[in-house]
Amino acid sequence: MARLWVGKDEDADKEGGQESRGIEGSNVKGKERVNVSEFRQTRASPKLSNPLKNTRISSNDEFFKSRRDSLKLSPEAFNFHQETFLSKKHNHYVNHLAMTIEQMRKTATGIRNTCITKTGVKAAVDDSYLLNVELVEGMKTGQYPEDHDLQCYAQCVMKTIRTFKNQKVDVDMVIKQIEMMMPIEWQEDMKAAARKCGALESSDDICVTAFNYVKCNYHENPDNFFFP
């Protein structure tokens, strides 16, 4: 049985006698030094009960490639959500795959600002800007007026998160994103609504197609609705 030892490092004695640590055991000749900070970090690592149990996360491409492949996501879609797998501090553990509500809102803010600008709404605070922001906010409470800027906003958001391509809604990608991002307790209702609304007839106008899809999702599942 190996055990941790603490003692004086002979080499360090020359530098002032600093303490060193190592591991010794019946199958180890002499004393093998270990990195103290790594040892402490390993000892302090939490036990997890999730798909990433015992997996140490670092910001490298190999980890993310393996997770992307296992979830069968396109590189683009996975890159968009990669930040949800990393904590702010290096080598921390992820407690779950689904995003928290706070994370969802934070991510949504950037998407919303980008698409408001792309659909013709300027960054200046004037009557037009305020009106369009109110229209966007109204989608969360079931307000879907036939406003073409708002319709194109819906299409912009869906295109940004890779759920709208080839002039139509990509329902399979919507399902994958729900499973990857949304709170577990929301997922079944959201997936049912996504499948039902995915059967809607497409319009010749891609903005209208996306808008009708989002509107349908709200009416099918208002309690668990989320859109940037």
C-alpha positions in Angstrom: 0.0 0.0 0.0 1.5 3.3 -1.1 1.5 6.2 1.3 2.3 9.9 1.2 5.4 11.0 2.9 6.6 14.4 3.9 10.2 15.2 4.5 13.1 17.4 3.7 14.3 17.5 0.1 18.1 17.1 0.1 18.4 19.3 -3.0 16.1 21.9 -1.5 18.2 22.0 1.7 20.8 23.9 -0.3 18.1 26.4 -1.2 16.7 26.8 2.3 15.4 23.4 3.3 11.9 23.5 1.8 9.5 20.7 2.4 8.9 18.1 -0.3 6.5 15.2 -0.7 6.5 11.9 -2.5 5.0 8.4 -2.5 6.6 5.3 -1.2 5.5 1.6 -1.2 6.7 -2.0 -1.4 6.9 -1.8 -5.2 8.7 1.6 -5.3 12.4 1.9 -5.0 13.3 4.9 -3.0 11.0 7.9 -2.9 9.1 9.1 -6.0 8.2 12.8 -5.9 4.8 14.0 -6.9 3.5 17.5 -7.6 1.9 18.6 -4.4 -0.7 20.9 -6.1 -1.8 18.1 -8.4 -2.1 15.7 -5.5 -4.2 18.2 -3.5 -6.4 18.9 -6.6 -6.9 15.2 -7.2 -7.8 14.5 -3.6 -10.3 17.4 -3.6 -12.0 16.5 -6.9 -15.7 15.9 -6.3 -17.5 12.6 -7.1 -20.0 13.0 -9.9 -23.0 11.0 -11.0 -23.3 12.1 -14.6 -22.1 11.2 -18.1 -18.7 12.9 -17.5 -18.0 11.1 -14.2 -14.3 10.8 -13.5 -13.5 12.8 -16.7 -11.1 15.7 -16.1 -12.0 18.6 -18.4 -9.3 20.8 -20.0 -9.6 23.3 -22.8 -8.3 21.1 -25.5 -9.7 20.0 -28.8 -9.5 16.3 -28.2 -12.0 16.3 -25.3 -14.5 18.4 -27.2 -14.1 16.3 -30.4 -15.0 13.2 -28.4 -18.1 14.8 -26.8 -19.2 16.2 -30.2 -18.9 12.8 -31.8 -20.8 11.0 -29.0 -23.6 13.5 -29.3 -23.6 13.3 -33.1 -23.6 17.1 -33.6 -22.1 19.0 -36.4 -18.8 20.8 -35.6 -20.6 24.2 -36.0 -23.5 23.4 -33.7 -21.1 22.0 -31.1 -18.8 24.9 -31.2 -21.7 27.2 -30.6 -22.4 25.4 -27.3 -18.9 24.5 -26.3 -18.8 27.1 -23.5 -21.5 25.2 -21.7 -19.0 22.4 -21.1 -16.2 24.5 -19.7 -16.1 26.1 -16.3 -14.3 29.5 -15.9 -11.5 27.8 -14.0 -9.2 25.4 -15.7 -9.6 21.7 -14.9 -12.9 21.9 -13.1 -15.6 19.4 -13.5 -19.0 19.9 -15.3 -21.9 18.9 -13.1 -24.4 18.5 -16.0 -24.8 18.9 -19.7 -28.0 20.9 -19.8 -27.6 24.7 -19.4 -28.9 26.5 -16.4 -31.6 29.2 -16.9 -28.9 31.8 -16.1 -26.6 30.4 -18.8 -29.4 30.3 -21.3 -30.3 33.9 -20.7 -26.7 35.0 -21.0 -26.2 33.2 -24.3 -29.5 34.5 -25.6 -28.5 38.1 -25.0 -25.7 37.9 -27.5 -27.8 36.1 -30.1 -30.7 38.6 -29.6 -28.5 41.7 -30.0 -26.9 40.3 -33.1 -30.2 39.4 -34.8 -31.9 42.7 -33.8 -29.1 44.5 -35.6 -29.2 42.1 -38.7 -32.9 42.6 -39.1 -32.7 46.3 -39.5 -32.9 47.5 -35.9 -30.2 50.0 -35.1 -28.3 50.3 -31.8 -29.6 53.8 -31.3 -32.3 54.3 -28.7 -35.1 55.8 -30.7 -38.7 55.0 -31.2 -38.0 52.4 -33.9 -35.5 50.6 -31.7 -37.7 50.5 -28.6 -40.7 49.3 -30.7 -38.7 46.4 -32.1 -37.3 45.4 -28.7 -40.8 45.3 -27.4 -41.8 43.1 -30.2 -39.0 40.7 -29.5 -39.8 40.6 -25.8 -43.5 40.0 -26.6 -42.7 36.6 -28.2 -42.0 35.3 -24.7 -45.6 36.0 -23.7 -47.4 34.9 -26.8 -47.5 38.1 -28.8 -46.9 37.3 -32.5 -48.0 40.2 -34.7 -47.5 39.9 -38.4 -44.5 42.2 -38.4 -41.9 41.2 -41.1 -38.9 42.5 -39.1 -40.0 40.2 -36.2 -40.5 37.3 -38.6 -37.0 37.7 -39.9 -35.7 38.1 -36.4 -37.0 34.6 -35.7 -35.4 33.2 -38.8 -32.1 34.9 -37.9 -32.0 33.3 -34.4 -32.8 29.9 -35.8 -30.1 30.2 -38.4 -27.6 31.4 -35.8 -28.1 28.3 -33.6 -28.1 26.0 -36.7 -31.8 24.9 -36.5 -32.8 26.5 -39.8 -31.1 25.4 -43.0 -32.0 24.7 -46.6 -34.9 27.1 -46.4 -36.6 25.1 -43.6 -36.6 24.1 -40.0 -34.1 21.4 -39.1 -36.2 19.5 -36.5 -33.6 16.9 -35.8 -31.1 19.6 -34.8 -33.8 21.3 -32.7 -34.2 18.0 -30.8 -30.5 17.7 -30.3 -30.2 21.2 -29.0 -33.1 20.7 -26.6 -31.3 17.6 -25.2 -28.1 19.4 -24.9 -29.1 22.8 -23.6 -32.5 22.7 -21.9 -33.3 21.8 -18.3 -34.1 18.1 -18.0 -37.7 18.7 -16.7 -38.5 20.8 -19.8 -37.2 18.5 -22.5 -40.0 16.0 -23.2 -42.6 18.7 -23.6 -40.3 20.8 -25.7 -39.4 17.9 -28.0 -43.1 17.0 -28.5 -43.9 20.6 -29.5 -40.8 20.7 -31.8 -41.9 17.6 -33.7 -45.5 18.7 -34.0 -44.6 22.2 -35.2 -42.0 20.8 -37.6 -44.9 19.3 -39.6 -46.2 22.8 -40.5 -46.3 23.7 -44.1 -43.4 25.9 -45.2 -43.9 29.4 -46.6 -42.2 30.8 -49.7 -40.8 33.4 -47.3 -38.2 31.9 -45.0 -38.9 34.5 -42.4 -42.5 33.5 -42.2 -41.6 29.8 -42.0 -39.4 30.4 -39.0 -41.8 32.8 -37.3 -44.7 30.3 -37.7 -42.6 27.5 -36.2 -41.6 29.6 -33.2 -45.2 30.8 -32.7 -46.4 27.2 -32.9 -43.9 26.1 -30.2 -45.2 28.8 -27.9 -48.8 27.8 -28.3 -48.0 24.1 -27.9 -45.9 24.6 -24.8 -46.2 28.0 -23.3 -45.1 26.9 -19.8 -41.7 25.7 -21.0 -41.0 28.1 -23.9 -37.6 29.6 -24.5 -36.5 31.8 -27.4 -33.8 34.5 -27.4 
